[in-house]
Amino acid sequence: MTLSDFAKFSTLIALSTLLTSPVNAVVLLITRQLSILSIYGVGSHVFQYYKCKLKAVVIVYSIIIATALPFSKSVSSFFNLESGELVVLLAAIATFNAVSMVNGGAIHGIHKFYTYAFLNVLNPIVKIALCALFLLLGFGLYGAVFGVLISSVVLAVCGYFLIANSISPLGNNTSDFRHAANNSQFIPLLIATLSLAAMTQIDVAIVNMTFSGNEAGKFAAAATLGKAVLYLPGGIVAAIFPLVSRLSTKSNSGTRIFLYSSGGVVLQSLLCVAIFFFYGDFIVSVLFGSSYAETSEVLWIYALALVPMAVIILSENFLIAQGSVVFSWIFLIAAPIQVLLLFEFGKSIRDVVYIIGLCNTALLIIGFAIMVRIYRVRLNDN
């Protein structure tokens, strides 16, 4: 795959993540509510609740596909993609990814961690294997995209049957089902997930639109590897979310859990940055080849710029698990500012990376200041 094609492929993946970001709001609600429901043993309603959310997601994304068809060429031209067919494939990928996200949220919520881990490990393995197979067969960009689509379909179907087997055996008490059925936080969560997705994914699309194909391809490679800083701490986030949700029903703040988790996220992220700093050349040459050699120069800087965002994601999930959505409004302000700065001042790849790092650091400082204030108010109230 050429540098230009890889930039287009990365843009499609970034846009699919952005397109499915609203589902994160649903997933967070599912996870939190099912974590609480599992305390009361209300299993007779759990599967129906899951299917209701899943049906709504499928209907919404089916409408998105239908809407994308007449505008596919315009969207393709705007994002500097190869053809309108890629936009249609993008919508299809987003639909099946959305189904997988709902499956994962439900499994996470009922604390089936082995099943949750299995799906999260299987997901990248199947995608990489199919993409590599189609690329080796000479299908190029379209082969890689079809590899992602086929794997998304397979994982969505497998996830549905796994969740059906995991949820059905739960208890049959129905008296407290309404306890967790509060969806008043959906809009703030939707704002938070959309804005967060924009801050972590739109950079690849913007670079693809404003830089040459070669430069965009090199940046896409740096972004693909550098975002490991965001994904590595995902295990910590996955572990504490249902735990903090349960503690919140017992008026336990979980502050100690948050502090230990924050330390773990920072250490993991900085370790990842150090690996990229010392071994970036080797990693890039092995995974991407010699044509991407310049990528290693900004790889570790890009990863370092994302360290504050890794802590922000942990903080956001911690507060959401407690029923607070304060980060939604911070993201709503920060996301458009970052996009405007990237368009206005992102004149080079390094400038883009520096802007991302500056915005993430400012967001972390503001977010922590608000968190401290929230806890001081709670302590005074108590």
Secondary structure, DSSP 8 states (H G I E B T S, - for coil): --HHHHHHHHHHHHHHHHHHHHHHHHHHHHHHHHHHHHHHT-HHHHHHHHHHHHHHHHHHHHHHHHHHHHHHHHHHHHTT-S-HHHHHHHHHHHHHHHHHHHHHHHHHHTT-HHHHHHHHHHHHHHHHHHHHHHHHTT-HHHHHHHHHHHHHHHHHHHHHHHHHHHHTTS----TTGGGG---TTHHHHHHHHHHHHHHHHHHHHHHHHHS-HHHHHHHHHHHHHHTHHHHTTHHHHHHHHHHHHHHHTTT---HHHHHHHHHHHHHHHHHHHHHHHHHHHHHHHHHT-GGGTTHHHHHHHHHHHTHHHHHHHHHHHHHHHTT--HHHHHHHHHHHHHHHHHHHH--SHHHHHHHHHHHHHHHHHHHHHHHHHHHHHHHHH-
